[in-house]
Amino acid sequence: MIKGFWSKLPKPFFVLAPMADVTDRAFRQIIAEYGRRGKRGGGPDVFWTEFVSADGLASKGREKLLTDLKFSEKERPIVAQLFGARSVNMREAAKIVADLGFDGIDINMGCPDRAIEKQGAGAAHIKNPKLAREIIQAAIDGGDGLPVSVKTRIGYNKDEIEKWIRDLLKEDISAITIHARTRKELSKAPANWEKIGKAAELIKNSGKEILLIGNGDVISLEDGRIKAKESGADGVMLGRAIFGNPWLFDSDKKSEDISTEEKLLAMVEHTRLFEKLLGKVKNFAIMKKHYRAYANGFDGAKELRIKLMRAQNCKEVADIVSDFLK
């Protein structure tokens, strides 16, 4: 059943993918701000946090993880993404998320990281539907009425969408995001949006009210609208397209119209916010994956990137950019 903010979204709606060491609160706030400047306003229709360990949140060492669950009001509605394979810990983690004031809980059932899978979490859930359903039930129990959603893939080593999605549809989830690849394919094969269409059929035939979000190889809002229409998805999740482009959710701003100066000044603003919000808890090197995307596609970009990779703080980045723009 569709609950909470999920029932109020336009169709198709656009959401930001949760990406570890990418969509932290500094980047989310930049995206919200740059999206607000366009006609759509406010960036994506839904934000996700980076994924957080339910086991970690349920432990005495939770304080460090709580940093990843900080957010601002400009990021609403915002969903906390959790991963885990222990029901008791998922229940406790969901309670913490509810107490922190989130708008929803999402369970990661698609991450291919081997360390995550060894715990029985992430994509490993695809091989253990019984446990997956127990984890969903635990999140619902602990979430104090928050809507629960799931992000997953079309299968593990092969297409298993019919059986796997039918298992998930037995639970009281509000939305399901499907990355249109198997776990085996990672992100190497083209996303198969025909499988998103198959999932739409399964949901429709189930008689349940559950939103479907398609994910994989979406490069723009317009591309997302086309894929949503063709597949029957209610919403579209964008991930890699956001790198170096906080304007992604501003339908007025075409990537080809963004000047080099705009990109580099946005990069400095992003760096400044990262240093302010996360400088004491995260390694500055995390920002450097963003520099590869911001400093790309213009004359002198390679030389600029080399200098940026040596930078140790925001002041150095700002000085490098200032010299370049002169």
SERO-4910 file (N, C-alpha, C, O; in steps of 0.05 Angstrom, whole numbers):
BEGIN
 pado doro    nc1    nc2    nc3   cac1   cac2   cac3    cc1    cc2    cc3    oc1    oc2    oc3
  Met    A     17    -24      0      0      0      0     18     25      0     37     27     15
  Ile    A     11     44    -17     26     69    -19     20     87      5     -3     94     10
  Lys    A     41     94     21     37    109     45     53    135     45     72    138     29
  Gly    A     46    153     63     62    177     67     66    194     43     48    196     26
  Phe    A     89    206     40     95    224     19     93    211     -9     88    225    -29
  Trp    A     97    184    -10     96    170    -35     70    175    -50     69    175    -75
  Ser    A     48    178    -35     22    181    -48     17    208    -60     -2    213    -74
  Lys    A     36    227    -55     32    255    -64     50    263    -87     50    286    -96
  Leu    A     65    244    -97     85    251   -118     72    253   -146     53    238   -152
  Pro    A     83    270   -163     73    272   -191     83    247   -206    100    233   -196
  Lys    A     72    243   -229     82    220   -246     88    230   -274     72    244   -286
  Pro    A    111    223   -284    132    208   -270    147    226   -251    151    250   -257
  Phe    A    156    216   -229    173    231   -211    202    222   -214    208    201   -225
  Phe    A    220    240   -204    249    235   -208    263    235   -181    259    254   -165
  Val    A    279    215   -176    292    212   -151    322    209   -154    332    200   -175
  Leu    A    337    216   -133    366    214   -134    375    187   -122    367    180   -100
  Ala    A    392    172   -137    401    146   -127    420    149   -103    435    169   -101
  Pro    A    418    131    -84    437    130    -62    463    119    -71    464     96    -82
  Met    A    485    134    -68    511    124    -76    531    129    -54    535    152    -45
  Ala    A    545    108    -45    564    111    -23    586    130    -30    598    129    -52
  Asp    A    593    148    -11    614    168    -14    609    186    -38    628    197    -49
  Val    A    584    189    -46    577    207    -68    554    225    -58    557    250    -57
  Thr    A    531    213    -52    508    229    -45    507    234    -15    487    229     -1
  Asp    A    529    244     -4    529    253     24    513    279     26    504    290      6
  Arg    A    510    289     51    492    312     55    503    337     42    487    355     35
  Ala    A    529    339     39    540    363     25    531    363     -4    521    384    -14
  Phe    A    534    341    -18    525    339    -46    495    342    -49    485    355    -67
  Arg    A    480    329    -30    451    331    -32    442    360    -29    423    369    -43
  Gln    A    455    375    -11    447    403     -8    454    420    -32    439    438    -40
  Ile    A    476    414    -45    483    427    -70    462    421    -92    453    439   -106
  Ile    A    454    396    -94    435    388   -114    408    401   -108    394    410   -127
  Ala    A    400    402    -83    374    415    -76    375    445    -83    355    455    -94
  Glu    A    397    458    -78    400    486    -83    399    492   -113    385    510   -122
  Tyr    A    415    477   -129    416    482   -157    390    474   -171    382    487   -191
  Gly    A    377    453   -161    351    446   -172    330    467   -167    312    472   -183
  Arg    A    332    480   -143    312    500   -135    313    525   -153    293    539   -156
  Arg    A    336    529   -166    339    552   -183    324    549   -210    320    569   -224
  Gly    A    316    525   -216    301    520   -241    271    520   -237    262    525   -215
  Lys    A    256    515   -258    227    515   -258    215    493   -240    195    497   -227
  Arg    A    228    470   -240    217    448   -224    220    454   -195    202    448   -179
  Gly    A    243    466   -187    247    474   -160    253    451   -141    239    431   -141
  Gly    A    273    455   -124    278    436   -102    293    411   -109    296    393    -92
  Gly    A    304    409   -133    320    385   -140    302    361   -145    279    364   -155
  Pro    A    311    337   -138    295    312   -143    270    312   -126    268    327   -106
  Asp    A    250    296   -134    225    294   -119    229    279    -93    214    282    -74
  Val    A    250    262    -92    257    247    -67    287    244    -66    300    239    -86
  Phe    A    298    249    -42    326    244    -36    330    218    -21    312    210     -6
  Trp    A    352    205    -26    361    181    -10    387    188      4    403    204     -6
  Thr    A    391    177     27    417    178     40    436    158     28    427    140     12
  Glu    A    461    159     34    479    137     28    469    113     45    456    117     65
  Phe    A    476     88     36    466     66     52    481     64     79    505     69     80
  Val    A    467     55     99    477     54    126    472     26    138    450     15    133
  Ser    A    491     15    152    488    -12    163    468    -12    187    471      3    206
  Ala    A    448    -29    184    429    -33    206    443    -45    231    437    -38    253
  Asp    A    462    -63    226    477    -75    248    493    -54    263    494    -54    287
  Gly    A    505    -36    247    521    -14    260    503      5    276    511     13    298
  Leu    A    480     11    265    462     29    280    452     17    306    446     31    325
  Ala    A    449     -9    305    439    -23    329    461    -29    349    456    -41    370
  Ser    A    486    -21    343    509    -26    361    517     -2    377    506     20    373
  Lys    A    536     -6    395    545     17    412    561     37    395    566     59    404
  Gly    A    570     28    372    586     46    355    570     62    335    581     72    315
  Arg    A    544     66    341    527     79    322    533    109    317    526    120    296
  Glu    A    546    122    336    550    151    334    564    159    308    556    179    295
  Lys    A    584    144    300    598    150    275    579    148    251    580    164    232
  Leu    A    562    128    251    543    124    228    521    145    228    511    151    206
  Leu    A    515    157    251    494    177    251    501    202    235    483    217    227
  Thr    A    527    205    230    536    227    212    523    225    185    516    244    172
  Asp    A    521    200    175    510    195    148    480    198    148    468    198    126
  Leu    A    468    201    171    439    204    172    430    233    180    407    237    188
  Lys    A    449    251    177    441    279    182    431    291    156    441    284    134
  Phe    A    411    308    157    400    320    133    388    347    140    384    354    163
  Ser    A    382    363    120    370    389    123    341    389    113    334    370     98
  Glu    A    326    408    121    298    409    112    295    412     82    275    404     70
  Lys    A    315    424     69    313    429     40    315    402     25    310    401      1
  Glu    A    322    380     39    325    354     25    299    337     27    299    315     18
  Arg    A    278    348     39    254    332     41    238    330     15    240    349     -1
  Pro    A    223    308     10    223    284     27    249    268     24    261    266      2
  Ile    A    258    257     47    284    242     46    280    215     59    267    212     80
  Val    A    292    195     46    290    167     54    317    158     64    338    162     51
  Ala    A    318    144     87    342    132     97    345    104     86    327     88     90
  Gln    A    367     99     72    371     72     62    388     55     81    409     64     90
  Leu    A    378     32     88    391     14    107    398    -12     93    385    -20     73
  Phe    A    418    -26    103    423    -53     94    429    -71    118    439    -61    138
  Gly    A    423    -96    115    427   -115    137    412   -141    133    395   -143    116
  Ala    A    419   -161    149    407   -187    146    398   -198    173    391   -222    175
  Arg    A    398   -182    194    389   -190    220    364   -175    227    364   -150    230
  Ser    A    342   -189    230    316   -176    235    316   -158    260    305   -136    259
  Val    A    328   -168    281    327   -153    306    342   -126    303    334   -106    314
  Asn    A    364   -126    288    378   -101    283    364    -83    264    365    -59    267
  Met    A    351    -94    244    336    -78    225    313    -64    239    307    -41    233
  Arg    A    301    -78    257    279    -66    272    289    -43    289    276    -22    290
  Glu    A    311    -46    302    323    -25    319    332     -2    301    328     22    308
  Ala    A    344     -7    279    354     14    261    330     30    250    332     54    247
  Ala    A    309     16    243    285     30    233    273     48    254    263     70    247
  Lys    A    274     40    279    264     57    301    281     82    303    271    104    307
  Ile    A    308     79    300    326    102    301    320    122    279    319    146    283
  Val    A    316    111    255    310    127    231    283    143    236    282    167    229
  Ala    A    263    129    247    238    143    252    242    165    272    231    187    269
  Asp    A    257    160    293    262    180    314    277    204    303    275    227    313
  Leu    A    293    200    282    309    222    270    292    240    252    301    261    243
  Gly    A    268    231    246    250    248    230    250    244    200    241    261    185
  Phe    A    260    221    191    260    215    163    231    211    152    213    207    168
  Asp    A    229    213    126    202    210    113    197    181    105    174    174     99
  Gly    A    218    165    103    214    138     95    239    121    100    260    132    106
  Ile    A    236     95     97    258     76    100    260     60     74    240     50     64
  Asp    A    285     57     64    289     40     41    309     18     48    328     23     63
  Ile    A    305     -6     39    323    -28     45    338    -35     20    326    -41     -1
  Asn    A    365    -35     22    381    -42     -1    382    -72     -4    393    -87     13
  Met    A    372    -82    -27    372   -110    -33    384   -115    -61    376   -133    -75
  Gly    A    404    -97    -68    416    -99    -94    445    -94    -95    458    -98   -116
  Cys    A    457    -85    -73    486    -78    -73    503   -103    -78    499   -123    -65
  Pro    A    521   -102    -98    538   -125   -105    564   -127    -89    580   -145    -94
  Asp    A    569   -108    -71    594   -108    -56    597   -134    -40    578   -142    -26
  Arg    A    619   -148    -43    623   -174    -31    622   -173      0    612   -192     12
  Ala    A    633   -152     11    632   -149     40    604   -147     50    598   -157     72
  Ile    A    587   -134     35    558   -131     43    544   -158     39    529   -167     57
  Glu    A    550   -172     17    537   -197     12    545   -219     32    529   -236     38
  Lys    A    570   -218     42    579   -237     61    562   -236     87    560   -256    102
  Gln    A    550   -213     91    533   -210    115    505   -220    109    488   -221    127
  Gly    A    500   -228     84    473   -237     76    455   -214     67    431   -218     63
  Ala    A    468   -191     64    452   -166     57    457   -159     28    470   -174     13
  Gly    A    446   -136     20    449   -127     -8    437   -146    -27    416   -157    -23
  Ala    A    452   -152    -49    442   -170    -70    438   -198    -61    424   -214    -73
  Ala    A    451   -205    -38    448   -233    -28    419   -239    -20    411   -262    -20
  His    A    403   -218    -15    375   -223     -9    360   -236    -32    340   -250    -28
  Ile    A    369   -231    -56    356   -242    -80    356   -273    -78    338   -286    -88
  Lys    A    377   -283    -66    380   -313    -64    365   -324    -39    364   -348    -35
  Asn    A    355   -306    -23    342   -315      2    316   -298      7    315   -282     26
  Pro    A    296   -303    -10    271   -287     -7    258   -288     20    245   -269     29
  Lys    A    260   -311     33    247   -314     60    259   -294     79    245   -281     94
  Leu    A    286   -293     80    299   -273     97    293   -245     89    289   -227    105
  Ala    A    292   -240     62    286   -213     52    259   -204     63    256   -181     72
  Arg    A    239   -221     63    213   -214     73    213   -209    103    200   -191    113
  Glu    A    229   -224    117    232   -220    146    244   -193    152    236   -179    171
  Ile    A    264   -185    136    277   -159    140    258   -136    134    257   -116    148
  Ile    A    242   -139    113    221   -118    107    202   -116    130    195    -94    139
  Gln    A    192   -139    140    173   -138    163    186   -125    187    172   -110    201
  Ala    A    211   -130    192    225   -118    215    226    -87    212    222    -73    231
  Ala    A    232    -78    188    234    -49    183    206    -36    187    204    -14    198
  Ile    A    185    -50    178    158    -40    182    151    -39    211    140    -19    221
  Asp    A    158    -59    226    152    -61    255    167    -38    270    155    -26    288
  Gly    A    192    -33    263    207    -13    277    203     15    268    210     34    282
  Gly    A    192     18    245    190     45    232    168     63    241    165     85    231
  Asp    A    152     54    260    131     71    271    113     84    250    107    108    252
  Gly    A    105     69    230     87     79    209    100     91    185     87     98    166
  Leu    A    127     94    185    141    104    161    137     85    138    138     61    142
  Pro    A    133     96    114    131     78     90    158     65     85    179     77     88
  Val    A    157     39     78    181     24     72    182     17     43    162      9     31
  Ser    A    206     20     31    210     13      3    234     -5      0    249     -9     20
  Val    A    239    -15    -24    261    -34    -29    275    -25    -54    261    -18    -74
  Lys    A    301    -26    -55    316    -22    -80    331    -48    -86    346    -59    -69
  Thr    A    327    -59   -110    339    -85   -117    346    -86   -146    347    -66   -160
  Arg    A    351   -111   -156    358   -116   -184    339   -137   -196    321   -147   -182
  Ile    A    343   -142   -222    324   -161   -235    331   -190   -229    316   -208   -237
  Gly    A    354   -195   -216    361   -222   -210    390   -223   -200    403   -202   -198
  Tyr    A    399   -247   -193    427   -249   -184    445   -256   -207    458   -239   -218
  Asn    A    446   -282   -215    463   -289   -237    448   -289   -264    460   -289   -285
  Lys    A    421   -288   -262    405   -288   -286    379   -273   -280    374   -265   -257
  Asp    A    363   -269   -300    337   -256   -297    318   -273   -279    310   -295   -287
  Glu    A    312   -263   -256    294   -278   -238    270   -260   -230    259   -263   -208
  Ile    A    264   -241   -247    246   -220   -239    218   -230   -231    206   -219   -213
  Glu    A    208   -249   -246    180   -258   -240    178   -270   -212    161   -262   -196
  Lys    A    196   -288   -204    194   -300   -178    202   -279   -156    189   -277   -136
  Trp    A    224   -265   -161    235   -247   -141    215   -224   -134    210   -218   -111
  Ile    A    205   -212   -155    187   -189   -151    161   -199   -138    149   -185   -121
  Arg    A    151   -222   -146    127   -233   -133    131   -237   -103    113   -233    -87
  Asp    A    155   -246    -95    161   -249    -67    159   -222    -52    148   -220    -31
  Leu    A    171   -202    -64    171   -175    -52    143   -163    -50    137   -149    -31
  Leu    A    127   -169    -70    100   -158    -70     82   -170    -49     60   -159    -44
  Lys    A     91   -190    -36     75   -202    -14     76   -185     12     60   -188     30
  Glu    A     96   -166     12     99   -149     36     87   -122     31     81   -113      9
  Asp    A     82   -107     54     68    -82     53     88    -59     47     92    -42     64
  Ile    A    100    -59     23    118    -38     16    103    -17     -1     83    -23    -14
  Ser    A    114      8      0    101     30    -15    113     33    -43     99     42    -61
  Ala    A    139     26    -45    152     30    -71    174      9    -74    185     -1    -55
  Ile    A    181      4    -99    203    -14   -105    219     -2   -128    208      4   -149
  Thr    A    245      0   -123    263     10   -144    278    -14   -156    289    -30   -141
  Ile    A    277    -16   -182    291    -38   -195    313    -28   -214    308    -14   -233
  His    A    337    -35   -207    360    -31   -224    359    -52   -246    360    -76   -240
  Ala    A    357    -44   -271    350    -62   -293    374    -79   -302    379    -81   -326
  Arg    A    389    -90   -283    411   -108   -289    411   -130   -267    400   -126   -245
  Thr    A    424   -152   -273    428   -172   -252    452   -164   -235    467   -146   -242
  Arg    A    455   -178   -213    479   -173   -196    504   -180   -211    524   -167   -208
  Lys    A    503   -202   -226    527   -211   -242    536   -190   -262    560   -187   -267
  Glu    A    516   -176   -274    523   -156   -294    535   -130   -283    547   -115   -297
  Leu    A    531   -126   -256    541   -102   -243    529    -78   -259    505    -75   -262
  Ser    A    547    -61   -269    538    -38   -286    551    -40   -314    552    -20   -328
  Lys    A    560    -64   -321    576    -68   -345    558    -72   -370    565    -63   -392
  Ala    A    535    -85   -366    517    -90   -389    497    -67   -390    492    -54   -370
  Pro    A    485    -63   -414    464    -42   -416    440    -49   -398    433    -72   -396
  Ala    A    428    -29   -386    404    -33   -369    382    -43   -387    377    -32   -409
  Asn    A    367    -64   -378    346    -76   -393    319    -65   -383    307    -77   -365
  Trp    A    310    -44   -395    285    -31   -386    260    -47   -393    238    -42   -383
  Glu    A    263    -67   -411    240    -85   -416    233   -100   -391    209   -106   -386
  Lys    A    252   -105   -374    247   -119   -348    232   -100   -329    217   -110   -312
  Ile    A    237    -74   -331    221    -55   -315    192    -57   -323    174    -56   -307
  Gly    A    188    -59   -349    161    -62   -359    148    -88   -349    124    -88   -343
  Lys    A    163   -110   -347    153   -135   -337    145   -132   -308    125   -142   -299
  Ala    A    162   -117   -293    156   -112   -264    130    -96   -262    114   -101   -243
  Ala    A    126    -77   -280    101    -61   -279     77    -79   -283     56    -75   -270
  Glu    A     79    -98   -301     57   -117   -306     52   -134   -281     29   -138   -273
  Leu    A     73   -143   -268     70   -160   -244     56   -144   -222     39   -155   -208
  Ile    A     63   -119   -218     51   -103   -198     21    -98   -204      4   -101   -187
  Lys    A     16    -92   -229    -12    -88   -238    -29   -113   -234    -51   -111   -224
  Asn    A    -18   -136   -241    -33   -161   -239    -36   -170   -210    -54   -186   -204
  Ser    A    -19   -160   -192    -21   -168   -164    -44   -154   -150    -53   -163   -129
  Gly    A    -54   -133   -162    -76   -118   -150    -67   -100   -127    -84    -88   -114
  Lys    A    -41    -98   -123    -31    -82   -101    -24    -54   -110    -18    -49   -134
  Glu    A    -25    -35    -92    -17     -7    -97     12     -4    -88     17      1    -65
  Ile    A     30     -6   -107     59     -3   -101     71     12   -124     67      5   -147
  Leu    A     86     33   -118     99     49   -138    124     34   -149    139     21   -134
  Leu    A    129     37   -175    152     25   -188    171     47   -198    163     65   -212
  Ile    A    196     44   -189    217     64   -198    237     49   -214    249     29   -205
  Gly    A    242     58   -239    262     45   -256    289     59   -253    290     83   -249
  Asn    A    310     43   -256    337     53   -251    356     40   -271    355     16   -275
  Gly    A    374     56   -282    395     45   -300    398     60   -326    379     60   -342
  Asp    A    421     72   -331    428     85   -356    410    108   -363    407    114   -387
  Val    A    398    122   -344    382    146   -349    401    170   -349    415    175   -329
  Ile    A    401    185   -371    421    206   -374    409    234   -369    424    254   -366
  Ser    A    382    237   -369    370    263   -366    341    260   -358    330    238   -359
  Leu    A    328    282   -351    300    281   -344    283    272   -369    265    256   -367
  Glu    A    290    283   -392    275    276   -416    278    246   -423    259    233   -430
  Asp    A    303    236   -420    307    208   -424    291    191   -404    280    171   -411
  Gly    A    290    201   -379    274    188   -359    244    187   -365    231    167   -361
  Arg    A    234    209   -376    205    210   -383    199    190   -404    178    176   -403
  Ile    A    217    188   -424    213    168   -446    213    140   -434    196    124   -441
  Lys    A    233    134   -418    235    107   -407    211    100   -389    202     77   -388
  Ala    A    202    120   -373    179    115   -356    154    109   -372    139     91   -366
  Lys    A    150    125   -393    126    121   -410    127     94   -423    106     80   -425
  Glu    A    150     86   -434    152     60   -448    150     36   -430    140     15   -438
  Ser    A    159     39   -405    160     16   -387    136     14   -368    130     -7   -358
  Gly    A    123     37   -364    101     38   -345    110     43   -316     94     40   -298
  Ala    A    135     52   -313    145     59   -287    132     85   -277    126    103   -293
  Asp    A    128     87   -251    117    111   -239    138    132   -235    131    156   -235
  Gly    A    162    124   -231    184    142   -225    210    133   -237    212    110   -246
  Val    A    230    150   -237    256    144   -249    278    152   -229    277    174   -218
  Met    A    297    135   -225    320    141   -208    344    147   -225    351    131   -243
  Leu    A    357    169   -220    382    177   -234    405    175   -215    404    184   -192
  Gly    A    427    164   -225    451    160   -209    476    173   -221    483    195   -215
  Arg    A    489    158   -239    515    167   -249    513    194   -264    533    208   -267
  Ala    A    489    200   -275    486    225   -290    490    250   -273    494    272   -284
  Ile    A    488    247   -247    491    270   -229    519    279   -225    524    301   -216
  Phe    A    539    262   -231    567    269   -227    574    294   -243    571    295   -268
  Gly    A    584    314   -229    592    339   -242    570    355   -253    574    374   -268
  Asn    A    545    348   -246    522    362   -258    499    366   -237    479    352   -239
  Pro    A    503    383   -217    482    388   -198    457    400   -209    437    403   -196
  Trp    A    459    408   -235    436    420   -249    418    398   -260    398    404   -273
  Leu    A    424    373   -257    410    351   -270    380    352   -267    365    346   -286
  Phe    A    371    360   -243    342    360   -238    329    387   -245    305    391   -239
  Asp    A    343    405   -258    333    430   -267    327    427   -297    346    426   -313
  Ser    A    302    424   -304    295    418   -332    301    441   -351    300    437   -375
  Asp    A    306    465   -340    313    487   -357    342    486   -367    349    497   -388
  Lys    A    359    473   -351    388    475   -355    398    451   -371    400    429   -360
  Lys    A    404    455   -396    415    434   -413    446    433   -408    459    453   -405
  Ser    A    456    409   -406    484    405   -400    503    420   -419    523    431   -411
  Glu    A    495    422   -444    512    436   -464    512    466   -460    529    480   -471
  Asp    A    493    476   -444    491    505   -440    506    514   -414    508    538   -409
  Ile    A    517    495   -399    531    501   -375    560    508   -381    574    492   -393
  Ser    A    568    532   -374    595    541   -381    616    528   -363    609    518   -342
  Thr    A    640    529   -373    663    519   -357    664    533   -330    669    521   -309
  Glu    A    661    559   -331    663    575   -306    641    567   -286    646    564   -262
  Glu    A    616    563   -296    594    554   -279    601    527   -265    597    524   -241
  Lys    A    611    509   -281    618    482   -270    639    484   -249    637    472   -228
  Leu    A    660    500   -254    682    502   -235    674    517   -210    684    510   -188
  Leu    A    658    537   -212    649    552   -188    630    534   -172    630    535   -147
  Ala    A    614    518   -185    597    498   -171    614    478   -156    608    470   -133
  Met    A    636    470   -168    655    451   -155    667    464   -130    669    450   -110
  Val    A    674    489   -131    685    502   -108    664    504    -86    670    500    -62
  Glu    A    640    511    -94    618    513    -74    613    486    -61    609    484    -37
  His    A    613    465    -77    610    438    -67    632    431    -47    627    420    -26
  Thr    A    657    438    -54    680    432    -37    678    447    -11    683    436     10
  Arg    A    669    472    -12    667    488     12    646    476     31    650    475     55
  Leu    A    624    467     20    603    455     36    612    429     48    606    422     71
  Phe    A    626    413     32    637    387     42    655    392     66    653    379     86
  Glu    A    673    412     63    692    417     84    677    427    109    685    420    132
  Lys    A    657    443    106    641    454    128    626    432    143    626    431    168
  Leu    A    612    415    128    594    396    140    608    369    147    601    356    167
  Leu    A    628    362    132    639    335    134    670    334    138    681    313    140
  Gly    A    682    357    138    711    358    139    724    345    162    746    335    161
  Lys    A    709    343    185    721    331    209    715    301    210    727    287    227
  Val    A    698    291    193    690    263    195    696    246    170    695    222    171
  Lys    A    701    260    147    706    245    122    732    254    110    740    277    113
  Asn    A    745    236     96    770    242     83    765    261     59    747    257     43
  Phe    A    782    281     57    779    301     35    782    287      8    772    298    -12
  Ala    A    795    265      7    799    250    -19    773    242    -32    771    238    -56
  Ile    A    751    240    -15    725    233    -26    716    253    -47    703    246    -67
  Met    A    724    279    -43    716    300    -62    729    296    -90    718    306   -110
  Lys    A    751    282    -91    766    281   -116    752    265   -138    758    269   -161
  Lys    A    735    246   -131    719    232   -151    700    252   -165    694    249   -189
  His    A    692    273   -151    675    293   -163    691    311   -181    681    320   -202
  Tyr    A    716    316   -174    733    334   -191    737    322   -218    738    337   -238
  Arg    A    738    296   -220    741    283   -246    718    289   -265    720    291   -289
  Ala    A    694    293   -252    670    298   -268    666    328   -273    659    336   -296
  Tyr    A    671    344   -253    669    373   -258    689    383   -278    682    399   -296
  Ala    A    714    375   -275    735    384   -293    738    365   -316    757    349   -318
  Asn    A    720    367   -335    719    348   -357    705    361   -381    685    375   -378
  Gly    A    715    355   -405    701    364   -429    707    392   -438    692    403   -454
  Phe    A    730    404   -430    737    430   -440    767    432   -442    782    416   -431
  Asp    A    777    452   -457    805    455   -461    820    459   -435    812    476   -419
  Gly    A    841    444   -430    856    447   -406    846    431   -382    857    433   -360
  Ala    A    825    415   -387    813    400   -365    832    380   -352    833    377   -328
  Lys    A    847    366   -369    865    346   -359    886    358   -340    891    348   -318
  Glu    A    898    380   -349    919    393   -333    907    404   -307    919    403   -286
  Leu    A    882    414   -309    868    424   -285    863    401   -265    867    404   -241
  Arg    A    854    378   -275    849    355   -258    874    346   -243    873    339   -219
  Ile    A    896    346   -257    921    338   -244    927    356   -220    936    347   -199
  Lys    A    923    382   -223    927    401   -200    907    396   -178    914    397   -155
  Leu    A    882    392   -186    861    388   -166    866    362   -149    859    362   -125
  Met    A    877    342   -162    882    317   -147    903    320   -126    905    304   -108
  Arg    A    919    342   -128    940    347   -107    929    364    -85    943    367    -64
  Ala    A    906    376    -89    895    395    -69    888    380    -43    880    357    -43
  Gln    A    892    395    -21    887    383      6    864    396     21    855    386     42
  Asn    A    854    418     10    832    432     24    817    451      4    826    454    -19
  Cys    A    796    463     14    780    480     -3    795    504    -13    791    512    -36
  Lys    A    811    516      4    826    540     -4    844    534    -28    845    550    -47
  Glu    A    857    512    -27    875    504    -49    859    500    -75    867    508    -96
  Val    A    835    487    -72    818    483    -96    809    510   -107    809    514   -131
  Ala    A    800    528    -90    791    554    -99    813    569   -113    808    583   -133
  Asp    A    837    568   -102    860    582   -115    866    570   -142    872    585   -161
  Ile    A    866    544   -144    871    531   -170    851    539   -191    858    545   -213
  Val    A    826    539   -183    804    547   -201    806    576   -209    803    583   -233
  Ser    A    813    593   -189    816    622   -195    838    627   -216    835    642   -234
  Asp    A    860    613   -212    883    616   -231    875    606   -258    882    619   -278
  Phe    A    860    584   -260    852    573   -285    834    592   -300    837    596   -324
  Leu    A    815    603   -286    795    621   -299    807    647   -308    796    660   -326
  Lys    A    829    655   -296    843    679   -305    855    676   -333    867    694   -343
***
